[in-house]
Amino acid sequence: MPPRVLALHAHPDDAEYLCAGTLALLKQRGCAITILTMTPGDNGSDVMPAEEIARVRRREARDAAAVLGAECGCLEFRDFRVFVDDDARERVTEAVRRARPDIVITHPPVDYMCDHEATSHLVRDACFTAPAPNYDTRRIDPAPPLARIPHLYYVDAVDAIDLFGHPQPAQFVVDVTSAFDVKGRMWNCHESQRAWLKRQHGMDDFQGALERWSASRGAVVGAKYGEGFRQHLGHPYPQDNRLLEILS
């Protein structure tokens, strides 16, 4: 069976900005890719009401996943309302069990906003609880437990800085130059975010921001474009670097 990869992030466009090039390379090597978001991005507009922009962003997420030939879905939390509690842990564990991943990619534990950090914590917990047969997700038709804890990786924090603006170095950088066209096409599916990112994040050049960020990470390894990662190596998570093994 080809390896299965789950990218589980907070919002539509997070995976596209931070790891879509790596996902494209994994897809080229035969991996099955699933992209899930915690929320539908319902706060990502100052002109559309929440449910309207959520519908738009679900469609954009599907379009982006289609560029890659990936499965996609949303766990239907709401923006700024992703919390680490029992219900959320059960929902995320169920999602991980249904995706059956060998590799999981998510946000780093320290990032610029609450949804990213809560998602990171919940995904880490879910990787640990998903193989535990007595952990009941209390769903009507629950997925069976995983056979083992999957390999867990964190993407870069946005701008690769912590809450105080200090650099967060990557453990390793993947050269995504050959997949950057796919990454760009996926990113550009999120058309609704152009105005919002300019207003809320000060990003006035949608495509240029992606190119500059990817180039800054690529420069670390002498590549035109790159994406940075850290692997979760705490007890008892897998210690071999499965992601790099597949890509090498």
Backbone as CSV, one residue per row, in Angstrom:
resi,resn,N_x,N_y,N_z,CA_x,CA_y,CA_z,C_x,C_y,C_z
1,MET,0.838,-1.197,0.000,0.000,0.000,0.000,0.878,1.255,0.000
2,PRO,0.560,2.261,-0.825,1.339,3.507,-0.799,1.117,4.235,0.524
3,PRO,2.114,4.971,0.990,1.944,5.726,2.230,0.782,6.715,2.112
4,ARG,0.089,6.919,3.217,-1.010,7.869,3.290,-0.551,9.077,4.104
5,VAL,-0.846,10.270,3.585,-0.404,11.516,4.212,-1.624,12.368,4.523
6,LEU,-1.705,12.847,5.759,-2.772,13.740,6.189,-2.184,15.092,6.553
7,ALA,-2.629,16.145,5.875,-2.304,17.519,6.248,-3.531,18.091,6.935
8,LEU,-3.436,18.328,8.237,-4.580,18.805,9.012,-4.215,20.148,9.624
9,HIS,-4.822,21.194,9.072,-4.518,22.561,9.488,-5.785,23.297,9.913
10,ALA,-5.601,24.502,10.405,-6.731,25.231,10.978,-7.702,25.725,9.922
11,HIS,-7.188,26.306,8.837,-8.044,27.035,7.895,-7.757,26.645,6.439
12,PRO,-8.724,26.836,5.558,-8.431,26.744,4.126,-7.312,27.732,3.779
13,ASP,-6.376,27.310,3.009,-5.179,28.001,2.507,-3.956,27.841,3.395
14,ASP,-4.092,27.330,4.632,-2.910,27.116,5.477,-1.968,26.079,4.861
15,ALA,-2.500,24.934,4.482,-1.653,23.894,3.888,-1.053,24.367,2.575
16,GLU,-1.836,25.111,1.792,-1.341,25.589,0.498,-0.138,26.511,0.683
17,TYR,-0.196,27.379,1.669,0.884,28.341,1.889,2.127,27.667,2.481
18,LEU,1.929,26.686,3.351,3.020,26.190,4.173,3.591,24.838,3.757
19,CYS,2.815,24.000,3.048,3.381,22.676,2.729,2.858,22.070,1.432
20,ALA,2.181,22.837,0.577,1.604,22.257,-0.643,2.666,21.733,-1.597
21,GLY,3.832,22.364,-1.637,4.892,21.859,-2.504,5.341,20.473,-2.085
22,THR,5.489,20.272,-0.781,5.874,18.954,-0.270,4.766,17.945,-0.527
23,LEU,3.514,18.343,-0.349,2.401,17.438,-0.636,2.413,17.024,-2.108
24,ALA,2.723,17.968,-2.987,2.777,17.649,-4.420,3.895,16.644,-4.709
25,LEU,5.054,16.807,-4.067,6.152,15.851,-4.261,5.775,14.471,-3.726
26,LEU,5.097,14.433,-2.597,4.653,13.151,-2.045,3.629,12.488,-2.961
27,LYS,2.751,13.305,-3.528,1.764,12.771,-4.478,2.468,12.167,-5.685
28,GLN,3.497,12.840,-6.190,4.248,12.319,-7.336,4.892,10.978,-7.024
29,ARG,5.184,10.737,-5.765,5.822,9.486,-5.365,4.807,8.424,-4.944
30,GLY,3.538,8.667,-5.260,2.520,7.649,-5.069,1.753,7.712,-3.770
31,CYS,2.008,8.706,-2.944,1.292,8.815,-1.674,-0.154,9.255,-1.897
32,ALA,-1.039,8.766,-1.063,-2.426,9.241,-1.034,-2.495,10.429,-0.084
33,ILE,-3.031,11.545,-0.563,-3.014,12.789,0.202,-4.433,13.170,0.627
34,THR,-4.588,13.509,1.904,-5.838,14.080,2.412,-5.518,15.421,3.058
35,ILE,-6.286,16.461,2.695,-6.141,17.785,3.291,-7.419,18.083,4.067
36,LEU,-7.293,18.243,5.377,-8.431,18.591,6.217,-8.189,19.934,6.893
37,THR,-9.263,20.677,7.091,-9.184,21.909,7.861,-10.074,21.790,9.087
38,MET,-9.678,22.462,10.147,-10.508,22.475,11.344,-11.760,23.328,11.117
39,THR,-11.592,24.468,10.469,-12.702,25.390,10.240,-12.869,25.643,8.747
40,PRO,-14.030,26.193,8.343,-14.195,26.579,6.945,-13.748,28.003,6.673
41,GLY,-13.054,28.637,7.621,-12.585,30.007,7.402,-13.690,31.026,7.454
42,ASP,-14.617,30.859,8.384,-15.835,31.673,8.417,-15.623,33.109,8.881
43,ASN,-14.432,33.434,9.393,-14.141,34.825,9.751,-13.241,35.511,8.726
44,GLY,-13.036,34.858,7.575,-12.073,35.368,6.608,-12.626,36.380,5.629
45,SER,-13.467,37.286,6.105,-13.998,38.337,5.233,-14.538,39.467,6.085
46,ASP,-14.457,40.680,5.556,-15.115,41.811,6.219,-16.275,42.338,5.381
47,VAL,-16.653,41.606,4.335,-17.780,42.028,3.486,-18.870,40.965,3.393
48,MET,-18.519,39.687,3.598,-19.502,38.605,3.547,-19.801,38.108,4.950
49,PRO,-21.045,37.758,5.256,-21.333,37.143,6.549,-20.662,35.780,6.672
50,ALA,-20.607,35.280,7.907,-19.800,34.098,8.215,-20.170,32.889,7.369
51,GLU,-21.443,32.562,7.272,-21.813,31.349,6.544,-21.594,31.485,5.041
52,GLU,-21.706,32.699,4.532,-21.463,32.907,3.097,-19.983,32.713,2.764
53,ILE,-19.099,33.349,3.550,-17.674,33.186,3.259,-17.247,31.745,3.534
54,ALA,-17.888,31.074,4.498,-17.570,29.664,4.737,-17.883,28.820,3.513
55,ARG,-19.029,29.076,2.865,-19.379,28.320,1.654,-18.363,28.573,0.548
56,VAL,-17.964,29.834,0.404,-16.979,30.179,-0.622,-15.656,29.461,-0.351
57,ARG,-15.244,29.466,0.903,-13.932,28.920,1.218,-13.915,27.389,1.188
58,ARG,-15.025,26.755,1.496,-15.089,25.299,1.304,-14.888,24.959,-0.170
59,ARG,-15.538,25.737,-1.041,-15.396,25.490,-2.481,-13.954,25.737,-2.922
60,GLU,-13.341,26.798,-2.440,-11.950,27.081,-2.802,-11.027,25.965,-2.318
61,ALA,-11.294,25.435,-1.123,-10.484,24.334,-0.609,-10.622,23.096,-1.494
62,ARG,-11.846,22.818,-1.950,-12.050,21.671,-2.847,-11.320,21.886,-4.163
63,ASP,-11.382,23.107,-4.687,-10.691,23.401,-5.950,-9.182,23.226,-5.801
64,ALA,-8.639,23.684,-4.668,-7.193,23.553,-4.449,-6.796,22.090,-4.326
65,ALA,-7.575,21.319,-3.594,-7.273,19.894,-3.449,-7.352,19.178,-4.788
66,ALA,-8.284,19.618,-5.650,-8.434,18.991,-6.967,-7.194,19.217,-7.825
67,VAL,-6.518,20.354,-7.669,-5.280,20.604,-8.410,-4.269,19.503,-8.107
68,LEU,-4.233,19.084,-6.846,-3.279,18.069,-6.402,-3.802,16.649,-6.610
69,GLY,-5.114,16.504,-6.770,-5.705,15.173,-6.786,-5.790,14.589,-5.398
70,ALA,-6.094,15.465,-4.413,-6.161,15.056,-3.015,-7.601,15.027,-2.529
71,GLU,-7.856,14.218,-1.507,-9.126,14.281,-0.799,-9.106,15.501,0.117
72,CYS,-10.280,16.034,0.421,-10.311,17.171,1.333,-11.591,17.139,2.146
73,GLY,-11.605,17.901,3.226,-12.777,17.979,4.071,-12.562,18.997,5.171
74,CYS,-13.611,19.216,5.957,-13.577,20.201,7.041,-14.222,19.581,8.275
75,LEU,-13.614,19.789,9.435,-14.156,19.262,10.687,-15.238,20.162,11.273
76,GLU,-15.444,21.326,10.685,-16.543,22.239,11.005,-16.505,22.810,12.424
77,PHE,-15.283,23.043,12.935,-15.141,23.990,14.030,-15.361,25.387,13.444
78,ARG,-15.250,26.427,14.243,-15.400,27.786,13.751,-14.162,28.608,14.099
79,ASP,-13.865,29.601,13.254,-12.693,30.436,13.460,-12.689,31.042,14.866
80,PHE,-11.520,31.021,15.495,-11.291,31.537,16.848,-12.045,30.748,17.909
81,ARG,-12.583,29.597,17.532,-13.307,28.748,18.486,-12.796,27.306,18.436
82,VAL,-11.509,27.168,18.171,-10.854,25.859,18.248,-10.186,25.785,19.617
83,PHE,-10.706,24.919,20.485,-10.200,24.823,21.851,-9.769,23.392,22.134
84,VAL,-8.828,23.243,23.033,-8.365,21.923,23.439,-9.264,21.440,24.573
85,ASP,-10.218,20.580,24.228,-11.101,19.989,25.225,-11.480,18.582,24.782
86,ASP,-12.299,17.896,25.575,-12.615,16.499,25.286,-13.309,16.333,23.939
87,ASP,-14.306,17.166,23.660,-15.052,17.024,22.412,-14.138,17.225,21.209
88,ALA,-13.301,18.263,21.268,-12.403,18.535,20.148,-11.403,17.398,19.960
89,ARG,-10.863,16.876,21.047,-9.897,15.776,20.937,-10.549,14.543,20.310
90,GLU,-11.791,14.264,20.699,-12.498,13.125,20.109,-12.740,13.339,18.618
91,ARG,-13.146,14.545,18.228,-13.427,14.825,16.822,-12.175,14.713,15.970
92,VAL,-11.069,15.231,16.472,-9.827,15.184,15.694,-9.290,13.752,15.651
93,THR,-9.391,13.023,16.742,-8.969,11.625,16.738,-9.774,10.823,15.725
94,GLU,-11.072,11.051,15.678,-11.905,10.348,14.708,-11.477,10.682,13.286
95,ALA,-11.158,11.947,13.031,-10.713,12.344,11.691,-9.403,11.663,11.320
96,VAL,-8.486,11.572,12.269,-7.208,10.900,12.006,-7.445,9.414,11.749
97,ARG,-8.284,8.801,12.542,-8.570,7.380,12.318,-9.196,7.137,10.947
98,ARG,-10.069,8.006,10.519,-10.711,7.826,9.216,-9.724,8.028,8.077
99,ALA,-8.769,8.930,8.243,-7.781,9.190,7.184,-6.727,8.081,7.100
100,ARG,-6.519,7.320,8.192,-5.554,6.203,8.210,-4.143,6.639,7.781
101,PRO,-3.605,7.728,8.314,-2.327,8.232,7.792,-1.115,7.496,8.333
102,ASP,-0.095,7.442,7.504,1.245,7.062,7.951,2.028,8.286,8.393
103,ILE,1.721,9.431,7.759,2.379,10.708,8.036,1.307,11.759,8.265
104,VAL,1.492,12.573,9.310,0.576,13.683,9.598,1.392,14.972,9.621
105,ILE,0.856,16.006,8.986,1.510,17.320,8.929,0.535,18.353,9.477
106,THR,1.006,19.180,10.415,0.128,20.188,11.008,0.930,21.416,11.406
107,HIS,0.247,22.349,12.108,0.891,23.579,12.573,1.892,23.293,13.689
108,PRO,2.845,24.203,13.899,3.767,24.063,15.026,3.078,24.435,16.341
109,PRO,3.631,23.988,17.464,3.008,24.303,18.753,2.948,25.790,19.078
110,VAL,3.908,26.563,18.568,3.921,28.014,18.795,3.766,28.706,17.456
111,ASP,2.707,29.496,17.323,2.437,30.200,16.076,1.734,31.510,16.403
112,TYR,1.365,32.251,15.371,0.913,33.614,15.602,-0.522,33.739,16.076
113,MET,-1.324,32.662,15.995,-2.728,32.811,16.394,-3.276,31.534,17.014
114,CYS,-4.367,31.733,17.765,-4.883,30.686,18.647,-5.322,29.433,17.910
115,ASP,-5.998,29.573,16.767,-6.480,28.385,16.058,-5.324,27.484,15.630
116,HIS,-4.215,28.081,15.193,-3.067,27.290,14.775,-2.497,26.498,15.956
117,GLU,-2.339,27.169,17.092,-1.740,26.507,18.248,-2.656,25.423,18.816
118,ALA,-3.955,25.694,18.890,-4.887,24.678,19.382,-4.940,23.484,18.437
119,THR,-4.919,23.745,17.136,-4.905,22.654,16.160,-3.668,21.797,16.332
120,SER,-2.517,22.424,16.505,-1.277,21.674,16.710,-1.393,20.746,17.911
121,HIS,-1.898,21.276,19.012,-2.039,20.489,20.233,-3.004,19.324,20.016
122,LEU,-4.136,19.590,19.392,-5.143,18.548,19.176,-4.654,17.465,18.218
123,VAL,-3.947,17.863,17.174,-3.436,16.870,16.220,-2.368,16.003,16.879
124,ARG,-1.505,16.614,17.668,-0.510,15.821,18.406,-1.207,14.804,19.313
125,ASP,-2.209,15.257,20.046,-2.955,14.339,20.918,-3.626,13.231,20.109
126,ALA,-4.203,13.602,18.968,-4.930,12.627,18.153,-4.000,11.556,17.599
127,CYS,-2.786,11.932,17.228,-1.828,10.928,16.755,-1.528,9.918,17.859
128,PHE,-1.520,10.379,19.094,-1.246,9.506,20.238,-2.455,8.640,20.583
129,THR,-3.648,9.229,20.548,-4.842,8.491,20.973,-5.417,7.613,19.867
130,ALA,-5.141,7.934,18.593,-5.760,7.186,17.490,-5.473,5.691,17.531
131,PRO,-4.296,5.218,17.982,-4.073,3.766,18.050,-4.615,3.115,19.336
132,ALA,-5.106,3.910,20.289,-5.534,3.360,21.576,-6.945,2.783,21.439
133,PRO,-7.119,1.457,21.480,-8.427,0.862,21.182,-9.525,1.237,22.167
134,ASN,-9.141,1.578,23.390,-10.158,1.935,24.379,-10.502,3.416,24.388
135,TYR,-9.870,4.185,23.499,-10.237,5.606,23.411,-11.461,5.733,22.517
136,ASP,-12.580,6.036,23.116,-13.887,6.066,22.446,-14.168,7.480,21.948
137,THR,-14.331,7.634,20.656,-14.654,8.952,20.102,-16.151,9.262,20.153
138,ARG,-16.923,8.318,20.630,-18.363,8.509,20.849,-19.103,8.935,19.581
139,ARG,-18.701,8.323,18.469,-19.384,8.556,17.209,-20.316,7.386,16.911
140,ILE,-21.329,7.621,16.076,-22.302,6.574,15.768,-21.643,5.411,15.038
141,ASP,-20.755,5.731,14.093,-20.081,4.706,13.305,-18.584,4.981,13.337
142,PRO,-17.930,4.713,14.455,-16.531,5.133,14.602,-15.582,4.335,13.723
143,ALA,-14.525,5.004,13.300,-13.459,4.325,12.562,-12.642,3.474,13.526
144,PRO,-12.048,2.391,13.045,-11.221,1.558,13.927,-9.925,2.270,14.305
145,PRO,-9.326,1.885,15.410,-8.049,2.487,15.808,-6.968,2.259,14.752
146,LEU,-5.977,3.124,14.738,-4.806,2.916,13.888,-3.952,1.783,14.452
147,ALA,-3.106,1.253,13.612,-2.193,0.200,14.056,-1.057,0.756,14.902
148,ARG,-0.697,2.021,14.661,0.451,2.602,15.366,0.356,4.131,15.306
149,ILE,1.152,4.787,16.109,1.250,6.245,16.076,1.882,6.660,14.749
150,PRO,1.256,7.571,13.996,1.863,8.010,12.737,3.033,8.961,12.959
151,HIS,3.853,9.107,11.936,4.910,10.116,11.959,4.262,11.493,11.938
152,LEU,4.710,12.376,12.820,4.104,13.696,12.971,5.130,14.779,12.644
153,TYR,4.720,15.722,11.785,5.588,16.834,11.378,4.859,18.157,11.547
154,TYR,5.626,19.174,11.920,5.113,20.535,12.027,5.667,21.384,10.877
155,VAL,4.787,22.129,10.225,5.239,23.112,9.244,5.878,24.289,9.977
156,ASP,6.434,25.211,9.230,6.929,26.448,9.819,5.796,27.242,10.451
157,ALA,6.104,27.940,11.527,5.230,29.024,11.947,5.214,30.074,10.843
158,VAL,4.135,30.824,10.745,4.075,31.881,9.743,5.196,32.880,9.999
159,ASP,5.980,33.161,8.970,7.180,33.996,9.025,8.315,33.344,9.818
160,ALA,8.129,32.083,10.269,9.165,31.339,10.999,9.660,32.087,12.233
161,ILE,8.712,32.723,12.942,9.066,33.422,14.177,8.116,32.995,15.288
162,ASP,8.608,33.140,16.539,7.756,32.837,17.678,6.944,34.071,18.068
163,LEU,6.285,34.008,19.219,5.394,35.097,19.625,6.139,36.390,19.940
164,PHE,7.456,36.309,20.105,8.252,37.491,20.410,9.081,37.951,19.212
165,GLY,8.815,37.338,18.040,9.525,37.717,16.840,10.874,37.061,16.677
166,HIS,11.191,36.076,17.527,12.478,35.387,17.422,12.393,34.269,16.388
167,PRO,13.441,34.031,15.633,13.405,32.999,14.584,13.155,31.603,15.156
168,GLN,12.374,30.829,14.419,12.189,29.411,14.715,12.814,28.622,13.560
169,PRO,14.020,28.121,13.729,14.678,27.422,12.620,13.984,26.110,12.294
170,ALA,14.031,25.739,11.017,13.501,24.448,10.589,14.499,23.350,10.933
171,GLN,13.996,22.175,11.242,14.858,21.000,11.405,15.406,20.573,10.056
172,PHE,14.557,20.640,9.027,15.002,20.351,7.673,14.109,21.112,6.697
173,VAL,14.629,21.340,5.516,13.914,22.069,4.463,13.816,21.176,3.241
174,VAL,12.619,21.080,2.683,12.381,20.312,1.460,12.470,21.251,0.266
175,ASP,13.265,20.881,-0.715,13.362,21.635,-1.969,12.095,21.376,-2.777
176,VAL,11.254,22.397,-2.906,9.977,22.243,-3.621,9.979,22.992,-4.949
177,THR,11.166,23.310,-5.456,11.253,24.090,-6.692,10.480,23.432,-7.830
178,SER,10.624,22.126,-7.971,9.975,21.428,-9.086,8.460,21.362,-8.922
179,ALA,7.967,21.571,-7.712,6.526,21.498,-7.447,5.923,22.865,-7.187
180,PHE,6.708,23.923,-7.401,6.207,25.245,-7.027,5.038,25.698,-7.895
181,ASP,4.992,25.255,-9.140,3.851,25.605,-9.988,2.554,25.041,-9.420
182,VAL,2.585,23.803,-8.959,1.401,23.196,-8.346,1.031,23.955,-7.071
183,LYS,2.029,24.245,-6.244,1.796,25.005,-5.016,1.131,26.354,-5.327
184,GLY,1.643,27.049,-6.343,1.074,28.346,-6.709,-0.348,28.239,-7.213
185,ARG,-0.634,27.203,-8.014,-2.001,27.038,-8.510,-2.966,26.716,-7.376
186,MET,-2.524,25.934,-6.415,-3.372,25.650,-5.258,-3.621,26.913,-4.439
187,TRP,-2.576,27.673,-4.196,-2.688,28.923,-3.424,-3.627,29.901,-4.109
188,ASN,-3.554,29.979,-5.424,-4.383,30.936,-6.153,-5.848,30.529,-6.241
189,CYS,-6.175,29.306,-5.840,-7.591,28.929,-5.753,-8.318,29.701,-4.655
190,HIS,-7.565,30.230,-3.691,-8.178,30.922,-2.556,-8.351,32.406,-2.863
191,GLU,-9.085,32.664,-3.905,-9.276,34.027,-4.405,-9.926,34.932,-3.369
192,SER,-10.828,34.400,-2.556,-11.546,35.236,-1.584,-10.607,35.858,-0.557
193,GLN,-9.401,35.299,-0.418,-8.511,35.763,0.640,-7.604,36.913,0.240
194,ARG,-7.613,37.296,-1.012,-6.733,38.385,-1.440,-6.998,39.663,-0.658
195,ALA,-8.254,40.095,-0.636,-8.595,41.337,0.065,-8.445,41.173,1.572
196,TRP,-8.833,40.004,2.088,-8.772,39.792,3.532,-7.335,39.790,4.044
197,LEU,-6.438,39.126,3.332,-5.051,39.088,3.769,-4.404,40.470,3.700
198,LYS,-4.823,41.277,2.757,-4.308,42.649,2.709,-4.794,43.443,3.911
199,ARG,-6.080,43.286,4.249,-6.649,44.056,5.363,-6.120,43.581,6.705
200,GLN,-6.164,42.258,6.950,-5.876,41.716,8.269,-4.392,41.424,8.488
201,HIS,-3.685,41.043,7.419,-2.301,40.604,7.563,-1.291,41.553,6.917
202,GLY,-1.774,42.552,6.215,-0.863,43.473,5.551,-0.161,42.877,4.354
203,MET,-0.723,41.815,3.764,-0.144,41.180,2.572,-0.805,41.788,1.346
204,ASP,-0.114,42.699,0.685,-0.732,43.384,-0.456,-0.325,42.778,-1.799
205,ASP,0.433,41.705,-1.768,0.863,41.024,-2.999,0.697,39.531,-2.768
206,PHE,-0.458,38.993,-3.149,-0.857,37.625,-2.828,0.170,36.611,-3.315
207,GLN,0.447,36.594,-4.602,1.386,35.634,-5.166,2.822,35.946,-4.761
208,GLY,3.143,37.234,-4.715,4.497,37.624,-4.339,4.862,37.184,-2.930
209,ALA,3.892,37.238,-2.022,4.145,36.808,-0.645,4.526,35.335,-0.605
210,LEU,3.822,34.530,-1.400,4.130,33.094,-1.451,5.527,32.866,-2.011
211,GLU,5.868,33.577,-3.077,7.178,33.403,-3.692,8.304,33.833,-2.755
212,ARG,8.121,34.967,-2.088,9.169,35.460,-1.190,9.372,34.514,-0.007
213,TRP,8.276,34.049,0.570,8.394,33.151,1.711,9.053,31.845,1.298
214,SER,8.614,31.261,0.189,9.179,29.991,-0.265,10.652,30.151,-0.646
215,ALA,10.992,31.296,-1.232,12.388,31.546,-1.603,13.266,31.677,-0.359
216,SER,12.751,32.302,0.699,13.557,32.462,1.916,13.878,31.119,2.543
217,ARG,12.941,30.181,2.500,13.208,28.851,3.035,14.101,28.049,2.081
218,GLY,13.886,28.201,0.779,14.731,27.507,-0.174,16.187,27.903,-0.059
219,ALA,16.435,29.174,0.246,17.807,29.658,0.351,18.604,28.917,1.421
220,VAL,17.924,28.378,2.422,18.598,27.652,3.497,19.335,26.427,2.953
221,VAL,18.792,25.823,1.896,19.403,24.608,1.333,19.888,24.826,-0.100
222,GLY,20.030,26.083,-0.500,20.530,26.379,-1.836,19.553,26.076,-2.943
223,ALA,18.251,26.120,-2.641,17.215,25.861,-3.634,16.451,27.144,-3.936
224,LYS,15.780,27.180,-5.074,14.987,28.355,-5.416,13.812,28.505,-4.464
225,TYR,13.126,27.397,-4.166,11.977,27.425,-3.262,12.054,26.246,-2.297
226,GLY,11.626,26.474,-1.072,11.651,25.412,-0.077,10.524,25.543,0.928
227,GLU,10.332,24.471,1.697,9.367,24.451,2.801,10.038,23.811,4.007
228,GLY,9.898,24.447,5.165,10.562,23.988,6.374,9.661,23.140,7.256
229,PHE,10.291,22.191,7.966,9.551,21.276,8.842,10.363,20.971,10.096
230,ARG,9.640,20.566,11.136,10.230,19.930,12.306,9.437,18.657,12.589
231,GLN,10.131,17.604,12.996,9.472,16.350,13.314,9.257,16.243,14.812
232,HIS,8.085,15.753,15.203,7.810,15.500,16.615,8.526,14.210,17.014
233,LEU,9.506,14.343,17.899,10.350,13.202,18.264,10.232,12.839,19.734
234,GLY,9.197,13.345,20.393,8.991,12.979,21.789,8.535,11.539,21.923
235,HIS,8.734,10.977,23.104,8.296,9.615,23.411,6.777,9.529,23.281
236,PRO,6.221,8.466,22.646,6.829,7.349,21.922,6.598,7.473,20.415
237,TYR,6.696,8.683,19.889,6.460,8.894,18.459,7.593,8.297,17.633
238,PRO,7.328,7.937,16.373,8.379,7.354,15.518,9.591,8.273,15.409
239,GLN,10.775,7.675,15.369,12.023,8.436,15.360,12.674,8.515,13.983
240,ASP,12.326,7.615,13.064,12.901,7.699,11.723,12.148,8.758,10.922
241,ASN,12.847,9.393,9.997,12.252,10.488,9.225,11.601,9.932,7.960
242,ARG,10.374,9.462,8.101,9.678,8.800,6.986,9.470,9.771,5.832
243,LEU,9.179,11.022,6.137,8.904,11.988,5.063,10.123,12.141,4.158
244,LEU,11.284,12.342,4.744,12.487,12.483,3.918,12.849,11.186,3.218
245,GLU,12.585,10.057,3.851,12.865,8.770,3.190,12.061,8.637,1.911
246,ILE,10.797,9.049,1.948,9.964,8.966,0.755,10.459,9.917,-0.328
247,LEU,10.894,11.096,0.074,11.293,12.125,-0.890,12.701,11.925,-1.425
248,SER,13.535,11.159,-0.728,14.932,11.037,-1.162,15.024,10.086,-2.343
